[in-house]
Amino acid sequence: MEYNLADLFESVVDVVPDREALVYLDHPGTGAERRLTYAELDAAANRIGHHLLDSGIRPGEHLGLHLCNGVEYLQTVLGCLKARIVPVNVNYRYVEEELVYLYRDADLVAVVFDAEFEDRVAAARPRAEKLRHLVRVGAGGSLGMPFTEAEAGGSAERGFPARSADDQFIIYTGGTTGMPKGVMWRQEDLFFAGLGGGAPTGEPVKKPEELAERVAAGGSGITFFPAPPLMHGTSTLTAFIGFDFGQRVVLHRKFVPEEVLRTIEKEKVTSISLVGDAMLRPLIDALGGPMKGTDCSSVFSVSSSGAIMSETVRRQFLELVPHVMLLNNFGSSESGFNGTATEDAGPERGFRIRVNSRTQVVDPATREPVAVGEVGRVAQCGHVPLGYYNDPVKTAETFFEKDGQRWVLLGDMATVDEEGVVTVLGRGSQCINTGGEKVYPEEVEQALKSHPDVYDALVAGVPDAKWGHHVAAVVQLREGADRPSLEDIQTHCRSHLAGYKIPRRLVVTDTIRRSPSGKADYRWAREVAEAAEA
């Protein structure tokens, strides 16, 4: 047995076959719930894995998951892993041209898609030359084979060829700094870097067989609830962490705050993962309004990846649910998990994290560690990806070898202090250069969100004849709030930020545009700010 995700999952199934593994509470079109034990989920994944092989898809070929959250998503991922077919996430918000790019860049030979996206899949398909097999999930539509038919035709038994720790898992990034890129992971590396080696908060397993031994020796009672779309790597990895613990995973099709809270109470959810203020704020609004009194006593932790929960919003949530541990985790598709923010993080001190032993802040030119207080880029060694699929240029820029180890150079700029605590300043690609000074949007956004009238905010750089660029704030106000003046915003920010970081332009919008998972859309913010400037 190797560190292969399918082998590891099957080893857990064999020790807790009758334990509940997956609960889906808003099944499309019916409103019904679905509950699968580990044995039932294993058999369902076997059926899809065998169907794919029977349909002529070969080990090592790529299958796209163009799906909303649901049993079928995780069932298909597991089926691919069992059959040694490489699963590839597809952003379901993409339109035709974006889909054509991803389908072709990823060399997809098959796509499992939701019926509601049929028109877009049909439009993109003729230009995806390698795409030869389609499976349709849900009622309606006529393109491809119905998922129920594919599932019924596959064997429920295992009987797959031997697998390897080198089998791949590809996670496509969101393309915030260009076109999406496919991050190629060996499954052994992903198990340790993204899943914590079977123990995200403890000692990783020392051999593959130890994972099932730990599950057999432990009990049940933990329920993981990945709230963002599974198409974002962090949510799928959260689900697999739950499976590695032999615990229960709860899913919703899409994020609806009131429904999330009802599920927390009904299913006694213990651990929720989400993405920053964009998801935590709506939960606060619901808890303080229509869902007031919801029993959240089962919740132990709420963790965020991909965007931070600001100090202001964290405090608001803890006033309603004081016993919960709030965790701002730092990581990426290219690195997995790097560390968790310290308790003294905030607008004045930045996003401070205690990193793991494999993470450093390095000079991007020399790849050597920077001195205390100097700005560099976050890098990680050891269990890191192989590179970007179909992109040798970006691979050479981002991945390197040093002292016999593989490294990945992330896009996040940071400093490190005498105690080894890393302060993440923000993505270098979003950095605003104003008069030679560097401003990172996340720091200004935290200060803006602490203003009593600001509900959400993004910050972008706008061209300036004198300074090169100046800082512009695009904000969404709280419901019923009076519109603040630029002077009001500037006065508030001066207690948190140096003068050159203060916004010089204020743009008020009805809503802040983010991805379905809550990640910032900085391109949109920049366009809105530049349009207001014009």
QUINOR-V209768 format. One record per pair of residues at least 12 apart in sequence whose C-alpha atoms are under 8 Angstrom apart, sorted by the first residue. I is the first residue (numbers start at 1). J is the second residue. D is the distance in whole Angstrom. If there is no record, write none. Layout:
# QUINOR-V209768
I&J&D ; I&J&D
This chain:
# QUINOR-V209768
1&208&7 ; 1&209&7 ; 2&163&8 ; 2&164&6 ; 2&165&6 ; 2&188&8 ; 2&208&6 ; 3&164&7 ; 3&165&5 ; 3&187&7 ; 3&188&5 ; 3&191&7 ; 3&208&6 ; 4&163&7 ; 4&164&6 ; 4&165&5 ; 4&166&8 ; 4&167&7 ; 4&187&6 ; 4&188&6 ; 5&81&7 ; 5&187&6 ; 5&188&8 ; 5&191&7 ; 6&78&7 ; 6&81&5 ; 6&82&5 ; 7&82&8 ; 7&163&8 ; 8&208&7 ; 8&209&8 ; 8&211&7 ; 8&212&8 ; 8&244&7 ; 9&243&7 ; 9&244&7 ; 10&42&7 ; 11&209&8 ; 11&211&8 ; 11&212&6 ; 12&211&7 ; 12&212&5 ; 12&215&7 ; 12&243&8 ; 12&244&7 ; 12&246&6 ; 13&38&5 ; 13&39&6 ; 13&42&7 ; 13&246&8 ; 14&39&8 ; 15&212&7 ; 15&215&7 ; 15&216&6 ; 16&38&7 ; 16&215&8 ; 16&216&7 ; 16&246&7 ; 17&37&7 ; 17&38&5 ; 17&39&5 ; 18&37&5 ; 18&38&6 ; 18&39&6 ; 19&37&5 ; 19&38&6 ; 19&246&8 ; 19&247&8 ; 20&35&7 ; 20&36&6 ; 20&37&4 ; 20&38&6 ; 20&247&8 ; 20&248&6 ; 21&35&8 ; 21&36&6 ; 21&37&5 ; 21&38&5 ; 21&41&7 ; 21&243&7 ; 21&246&7 ; 21&247&6 ; 21&248&5 ; 21&249&6 ; 22&34&8 ; 22&35&6 ; 22&36&5 ; 22&37&7 ; 22&38&8 ; 22&41&8 ; 22&71&8 ; 22&248&6 ; 22&249&5 ; 22&250&6 ; 22&251&8 ; 23&35&5 ; 23&36&7 ; 23&248&8 ; 23&249&6 ; 23&250&5 ; 23&251&6 ; 24&70&7 ; 24&71&7 ; 24&250&6 ; 24&251&5 ; 24&252&6 ; 24&253&8 ; 25&250&8 ; 25&251&7 ; 25&252&6 ; 25&263&8 ; 26&252&6 ; 26&253&6 ; 27&70&7 ; 27&253&7 ; 28&138&7 ; 28&253&8 ; 29&138&8 ; 29&139&8 ; 41&75&7 ; 43&156&5 ; 43&157&6 ; 43&158&8 ; 44&75&6 ; 44&151&7 ; 44&156&7 ; 45&75&5 ; 45&76&6 ; 45&77&8 ; 45&78&6 ; 45&79&4 ; 45&82&8 ; 45&156&8 ; 46&79&6 ; 46&82&7 ; 46&154&7 ; 46&155&7 ; 46&156&5 ; 46&157&6 ; 46&158&6 ; 47&79&7 ; 47&150&8 ; 47&151&5 ; 47&152&7 ; 47&153&7 ; 47&154&4 ; 47&155&5 ; 47&156&5 ; 47&157&8 ; 48&75&7 ; 48&76&6 ; 48&79&5 ; 48&80&8 ; 48&150&7 ; 48&151&5 ; 48&154&6 ; 49&76&7 ; 49&78&8 ; 49&79&4 ; 49&80&6 ; 49&81&8 ; 49&82&6 ; 49&83&5 ; 49&154&7 ; 50&79&8 ; 50&83&7 ; 50&154&5 ; 50&155&6 ; 51&150&6 ; 51&151&7 ; 51&153&6 ; 51&154&5 ; 51&155&8 ; 52&80&8 ; 52&83&8 ; 53&83&7 ; 54&154&8 ; 55&133&8 ; 57&85&8 ; 57&109&7 ; 57&110&8 ; 58&85&7 ; 59&83&6 ; 59&84&5 ; 59&85&5 ; 59&86&8 ; 60&84&6 ; 60&85&5 ; 60&86&6 ; 60&167&8 ; 60&168&8 ; 61&85&5 ; 61&86&6 ; 61&108&7 ; 61&109&7 ; 62&85&6 ; 62&86&5 ; 62&87&6 ; 62&88&7 ; 62&106&7 ; 62&107&6 ; 62&108&5 ; 62&109&6 ; 62&110&7 ; 63&80&8 ; 63&85&7 ; 63&86&6 ; 63&87&5 ; 63&88&6 ; 63&108&5 ; 63&109&6 ; 63&110&5 ; 63&111&6 ; 63&112&8 ; 64&87&6 ; 64&88&5 ; 64&89&6 ; 64&90&6 ; 64&103&8 ; 64&108&6 ; 64&110&6 ; 64&111&5 ; 64&112&6 ; 65&87&7 ; 65&88&6 ; 65&89&5 ; 65&90&6 ; 65&111&6 ; 65&112&5 ; 65&113&6 ; 65&231&8 ; 66&89&7 ; 66&90&5 ; 66&91&7 ; 66&92&6 ; 66&111&7 ; 66&112&6 ; 66&113&4 ; 66&114&7 ; 66&231&8 ; 67&90&8 ; 67&92&6 ; 67&112&7 ; 67&113&5 ; 67&114&5 ; 67&231&7 ; 68&92&7 ; 68&114&7 ; 68&229&7 ; 68&230&7 ; 68&231&7 ; 68&253&6 ; 68&254&7 ; 69&229&6 ; 69&230&6 ; 69&231&8 ; 69&251&7 ; 69&252&6 ; 69&253&5 ; 69&254&7 ; 70&251&7 ; 70&252&7 ; 70&253&6 ; 72&137&8 ; 73&230&8 ; 74&236&8 ; 82&160&7 ; 82&163&8 ; 83&160&6 ; 83&161&7 ; 84&163&7 ; 84&167&7 ; 86&167&8 ; 86&168&6 ; 86&169&6 ; 86&170&7 ; 87&169&6 ; 87&170&6 ; 88&106&8 ; 88&169&7 ; 88&170&5 ; 88&171&6 ; 88&172&7 ; 89&170&8 ; 89&171&6 ; 89&172&6 ; 89&231&5 ; 89&232&7 ; 89&233&8 ; 90&102&8 ; 90&172&7 ; 90&231&6 ; 91&174&8 ; 91&231&6 ; 91&232&8 ; 92&117&8 ; 92&231&8 ; 95&120&6 ; 96&120&6 ; 96&121&7 ; 96&123&6 ; 96&124&5 ; 97&124&7 ; 99&120&8 ; 99&121&8 ; 99&124&6 ; 100&124&5 ; 100&125&7 ; 100&127&7 ; 100&128&6 ; 102&180&7 ; 103&128&6 ; 103&131&8 ; 104&127&8 ; 104&128&5 ; 104&129&7 ; 104&130&8 ; 105&389&8 ; 105&390&7 ; 106&182&7 ; 106&389&7 ; 106&390&8 ; 107&130&6 ; 107&131&8 ; 108&128&8 ; 108&130&6 ; 108&131&6 ; 109&130&5 ; 109&131&4 ; 109&132&5 ; 109&133&6 ; 110&131&6 ; 110&132&6 ; 110&133&5 ; 110&134&6 ; 110&135&8 ; 111&131&8 ; 111&133&7 ; 111&134&5 ; 111&135&6 ; 112&134&6 ; 112&135&5 ; 112&136&6 ; 112&137&7 ; 113&134&8 ; 113&135&6 ; 113&136&5 ; 113&137&6 ; 114&136&6 ; 114&137&5 ; 114&138&6 ; 115&136&6 ; 115&137&6 ; 115&138&6 ; 115&139&7 ; 115&140&6 ; 115&141&6 ; 116&141&8 ; 118&141&7 ; 118&143&7 ; 122&143&7 ; 135&147&6 ; 135&150&7 ; 165&186&7 ; 165&187&6 ; 165&188&5 ; 166&186&5 ; 166&187&6 ; 166&188&7 ; 167&186&6 ; 167&187&6 ; 168&184&7 ; 168&185&6 ; 168&186&5 ; 168&187&6 ; 169&184&6 ; 169&185&5 ; 169&186&6 ; 169&187&6 ; 170&182&6 ; 170&183&5 ; 170&184&5 ; 170&185&6 ; 171&183&5 ; 171&184&7 ; 171&185&8 ; 171&233&6 ; 171&333&7 ; 172&333&8 ; 173&232&8 ; 173&333&7 ; 176&521&7 ; 176&522&8 ; 176&523&8 ; 177&429&7 ; 181&388&6 ; 181&389&7 ; 181&391&8 ; 182&388&5 ; 182&389&5 ; 182&390&8 ; 183&333&7 ; 183&334&6 ; 183&385&7 ; 183&386&8 ; 183&387&6 ; 183&388&5 ; 183&389&6 ; 184&385&6 ; 184&386&5 ; 184&387&6 ; 184&388&6 ; 184&389&6 ; 185&384&7 ; 185&385&5 ; 185&386&6 ; 185&387&8 ; 186&385&7 ; 186&386&7 ; 188&383&8 ; 189&383&5 ; 189&384&6 ; 189&385&7 ; 190&336&7 ; 190&383&7 ; 190&384&8 ; 190&385&8 ; 192&204&8 ; 192&383&7 ; 193&335&7 ; 193&336&5 ; 193&337&6 ; 193&383&6 ; 193&384&7 ; 194&237&7 ; 194&335&8 ; 194&336&4 ; 194&337&6 ; 195&237&6 ; 195&238&8 ; 195&240&7 ; 195&241&6 ; 195&336&8 ; 196&241&8 ; 196&337&8 ; 198&211&6 ; 198&241&7 ; 198&244&6 ; 198&245&7 ; 199&245&8 ; 200&241&8 ; 211&244&7 ; 211&245&8 ; 214&245&8 ; 215&244&8 ; 215&245&6 ; 215&246&6 ; 220&246&7 ; 220&247&6 ; 221&247&7 ; 221&248&8 ; 222&247&6 ; 222&248&6 ; 222&269&7 ; 222&270&6 ; 222&271&8 ; 223&242&8 ; 223&247&6 ; 223&248&5 ; 223&249&6 ; 223&250&7 ; 223&267&8 ; 223&268&7 ; 223&269&5 ; 223&270&5 ; 223&271&6 ; 224&238&8 ; 224&239&7 ; 224&242&6 ; 224&247&8 ; 224&248&6 ; 224&249&5 ; 224&250&6 ; 224&269&7 ; 224&270&6 ; 224&271&5 ; 224&272&6 ; 224&273&8 ; 225&239&8 ; 225&249&6 ; 225&250&5 ; 225&251&6 ; 225&269&7 ; 225&270&8 ; 225&271&6 ; 225&272&5 ; 225&273&6 ; 226&238&6 ; 226&239&7 ; 226&249&8 ; 226&250&7 ; 226&251&7 ; 226&272&6 ; 226&273&5 ; 226&274&7 ; 227&251&7 ; 227&252&7 ; 227&254&8 ; 227&255&6 ; 227&260&8 ; 227&272&7 ; 227&273&6 ; 227&274&5 ; 228&254&8 ; 228&255&7 ; 228&273&8 ; 228&274&6 ; 228&275&7 ; 228&516&7 ; 228&517&5 ; 228&518&8 ; 229&253&8 ; 229&254&7 ; 229&516&7 ; 229&517&6 ; 232&517&7 ; 233&333&7 ; 234&305&7 ; 234&333&8 ; 235&273&7 ; 238&273&8 ; 257&279&8 ; 257&282&6 ; 257&283&5 ; 257&286&7 ; 258&283&7 ; 258&286&6 ; 258&290&8 ; 258&291&7 ; 261&283&8 ; 261&291&7 ; 261&294&7 ; 261&296&8 ; 262&294&7 ; 264&295&8 ; 264&296&6 ; 264&298&8 ; 264&299&8 ; 265&294&7 ; 265&295&5 ; 265&296&6 ; 265&298&8 ; 268&296&8 ; 268&298&5 ; 268&299&7 ; 269&298&6 ; 269&299&6 ; 270&298&5 ; 270&299&4 ; 270&300&5 ; 270&301&7 ; 271&299&6 ; 271&300&6 ; 271&301&5 ; 271&302&6 ; 271&303&8 ; 272&299&8 ; 272&301&6 ; 272&302&5 ; 272&303&6 ; 273&302&6 ; 273&303&5 ; 273&304&6 ; 273&305&8 ; 274&302&7 ; 274&303&6 ; 274&304&5 ; 274&305&7 ; 274&517&8 ; 275&304&5 ; 275&305&6 ; 275&306&6 ; 275&307&6 ; 275&308&7 ; 275&309&8 ; 275&517&6 ; 275&518&5 ; 275&519&7 ; 276&304&6 ; 276&305&7 ; 276&306&7 ; 276&307&5 ; 276&308&5 ; 276&309&4 ; 276&310&8 ; 276&518&7 ; 276&519&8 ; 277&307&8 ; 277&308&7 ; 277&309&5 ; 277&310&7 ; 277&313&7 ; 277&456&8 ; 277&518&8 ; 278&456&8 ; 278&514&8 ; 278&518&5 ; 278&519&8 ; 279&517&8 ; 279&518&6 ; 280&309&7 ; 280&313&7 ; 280&317&8 ; 281&313&7 ; 284&316&7 ; 284&317&6 ; 284&320&8 ; 287&320&7 ; 288&320&8 ; 296&321&7 ; 297&323&8 ; 299&324&6 ; 300&323&7 ; 300&324&5 ; 300&325&6 ; 301&324&5 ; 301&325&5 ; 301&326&6 ; 301&327&7 ; 302&324&7 ; 302&325&6 ; 302&326&5 ; 302&327&6 ; 303&326&6 ; 303&327&4 ; 303&328&6 ; 303&329&7 ; 304&327&6 ; 304&328&5 ; 304&329&6 ; 305&328&7 ; 305&329&5 ; 305&330&6 ; 305&331&7 ; 306&330&7 ; 306&331&7 ; 306&332&7 ; 306&519&6 ; 307&518&7 ; 307&519&6 ; 307&520&8 ; 308&328&6 ; 308&329&8 ; 309&328&7 ; 310&346&7 ; 310&446&6 ; 310&449&7 ; 311&345&8 ; 311&346&6 ; 311&347&8 ; 311&446&7 ; 311&450&8 ; 312&446&8 ; 312&449&7 ; 312&450&5 ; 313&449&8 ; 314&326&7 ; 327&340&7 ; 327&341&7 ; 328&340&6 ; 328&341&5 ; 329&341&6 ; 330&353&8 ; 334&384&7 ; 334&385&6 ; 334&408&7 ; 334&410&7 ; 335&380&7 ; 335&384&6 ; 335&385&7 ; 335&408&7 ; 335&410&8 ; 338&355&6 ; 338&356&6 ; 338&359&7 ; 338&380&8 ; 339&353&6 ; 339&354&6 ; 339&355&4 ; 339&356&6 ; 340&353&5 ; 340&354&6 ; 340&355&7 ; 341&353&4 ; 341&354&6 ; 342&354&7 ; 346&446&7 ; 347&443&6 ; 347&444&7 ; 347&446&5 ; 347&447&6 ; 347&496&6 ; 347&497&8 ; 348&496&5 ; 348&497&7 ; 349&423&8 ; 350&423&6 ; 350&424&7 ; 350&425&7 ; 350&443&6 ; 351&423&5 ; 351&424&5 ; 351&425&7 ; 352&421&7 ; 352&422&6 ; 352&423&4 ; 352&424&6 ; 353&421&6 ; 353&422&5 ; 353&423&6 ; 353&424&8 ; 354&420&7 ; 354&421&5 ; 354&422&6 ; 355&420&8 ; 355&421&7 ; 355&422&7 ; 358&380&5 ; 358&381&5 ; 358&382&7 ; 359&378&7 ; 359&379&6 ; 359&380&4 ; 359&381&7 ; 360&378&6 ; 360&379&5 ; 360&380&6 ; 361&375&8 ; 361&376&6 ; 361&377&5 ; 361&378&5 ; 361&379&6 ; 361&414&7 ; 361&415&7 ; 361&416&7 ; 361&422&8 ; 362&376&5 ; 362&377&5 ; 362&378&6 ; 362&379&7 ; 363&375&8 ; 363&376&5 ; 363&377&6 ; 364&376&7 ; 364&377&6 ; 364&409&8 ; 371&416&8 ; 372&415&7 ; 372&416&5 ; 372&417&5 ; 372&418&6 ; 373&415&5 ; 373&416&6 ; 373&417&6 ; 374&415&6 ; 374&416&7 ; 375&413&7 ; 375&414&6 ; 375&415&5 ; 376&413&6 ; 376&414&6 ; 376&415&6 ; 377&409&7 ; 377&410&6 ; 377&411&7 ; 377&412&6 ; 377&413&4 ; 377&414&6 ; 378&409&6 ; 378&410&5 ; 378&411&7 ; 378&412&6 ; 378&413&6 ; 378&414&6 ; 379&407&7 ; 379&408&6 ; 379&409&4 ; 379&410&6 ; 380&407&5 ; 380&408&5 ; 380&409&7 ; 381&405&6 ; 381&406&6 ; 381&407&4 ; 381&408&6 ; 382&405&6 ; 382&406&6 ; 382&407&7 ; 383&406&8 ; 384&406&7 ; 384&407&7 ; 384&408&7 ; 385&408&8 ; 386&399&8 ; 387&399&6 ; 398&410&7 ; 411&427&5 ; 411&428&6 ; 411&429&7 ; 412&424&7 ; 412&425&7 ; 412&426&5 ; 412&427&4 ; 412&428&6 ; 413&425&5 ; 413&426&6 ; 413&427&6 ; 413&428&6 ; 414&426&7 ; 425&440&6 ; 425&442&7 ; 425&443&7 ; 426&440&5 ; 426&441&7 ; 426&442&6 ; 426&443&8 ; 427&440&7 ; 428&440&8 ; 430&460&8 ; 430&522&8 ; 432&460&7 ; 432&461&5 ; 432&469&7 ; 432&470&7 ; 432&471&7 ; 433&461&8 ; 433&468&7 ; 433&469&6 ; 433&470&8 ; 434&467&5 ; 434&468&6 ; 434&469&5 ; 434&470&6 ; 434&471&8 ; 434&500&7 ; 435&466&8 ; 435&467&4 ; 435&468&6 ; 435&469&7 ; 436&467&8 ; 437&500&7 ; 439&500&8 ; 439&501&6 ; 441&458&7 ; 441&459&5 ; 441&460&7 ; 442&458&8 ; 442&459&8 ; 444&459&7 ; 444&493&8 ; 444&497&7 ; 444&501&7 ; 444&502&8 ; 445&457&6 ; 445&458&6 ; 445&459&6 ; 447&493&6 ; 447&496&6 ; 447&497&8 ; 448&489&7 ; 448&492&8 ; 448&493&7 ; 451&489&8 ; 451&492&7 ; 453&477&6 ; 453&478&6 ; 453&481&6 ; 453&482&7 ; 453&483&8 ; 453&484&7 ; 454&475&7 ; 454&476&6 ; 454&477&5 ; 454&478&6 ; 455&475&7 ; 455&476&5 ; 455&477&5 ; 455&478&5 ; 456&475&6 ; 456&476&5 ; 456&477&7 ; 456&512&7 ; 457&473&7 ; 457&474&6 ; 457&475&4 ; 457&476&6 ; 457&512&7 ; 458&473&6 ; 458&474&5 ; 458&475&7 ; 458&512&7 ; 458&520&7 ; 458&522&7 ; 458&525&6 ; 459&471&7 ; 459&472&6 ; 459&473&5 ; 459&474&6 ; 459&522&8 ; 459&525&7 ; 459&526&8 ; 460&472&5 ; 460&473&7 ; 460&474&8 ; 460&522&7 ; 460&525&6 ; 460&526&5 ; 460&529&7 ; 461&526&7 ; 462&526&7 ; 462&529&7 ; 462&530&6 ; 462&533&8 ; 463&530&8 ; 470&503&7 ; 470&504&6 ; 471&501&7 ; 471&502&7 ; 471&503&5 ; 471&504&6 ; 471&505&7 ; 472&503&5 ; 472&504&6 ; 472&505&5 ; 472&506&6 ; 472&507&8 ; 472&529&6 ; 473&503&6 ; 473&504&8 ; 473&505&6 ; 473&506&5 ; 473&507&6 ; 473&529&8 ; 474&506&6 ; 474&507&5 ; 474&508&6 ; 474&509&7 ; 474&512&8 ; 474&525&7 ; 474&528&8 ; 474&529&7 ; 475&506&7 ; 475&507&6 ; 475&508&5 ; 475&509&6 ; 475&511&8 ; 475&512&7 ; 476&508&6 ; 476&509&5 ; 476&510&6 ; 476&511&6 ; 476&512&6 ; 477&508&7 ; 477&509&8 ; 477&510&8 ; 485&506&8 ; 486&504&8 ; 486&505&7 ; 486&506&6 ; 489&503&8 ; 490&502&6 ; 490&503&7 ; 490&504&8 ; 505&529&8 ; 505&533&8 ; 507&528&8 ; 507&529&7 ; 507&532&7 ; 513&525&8
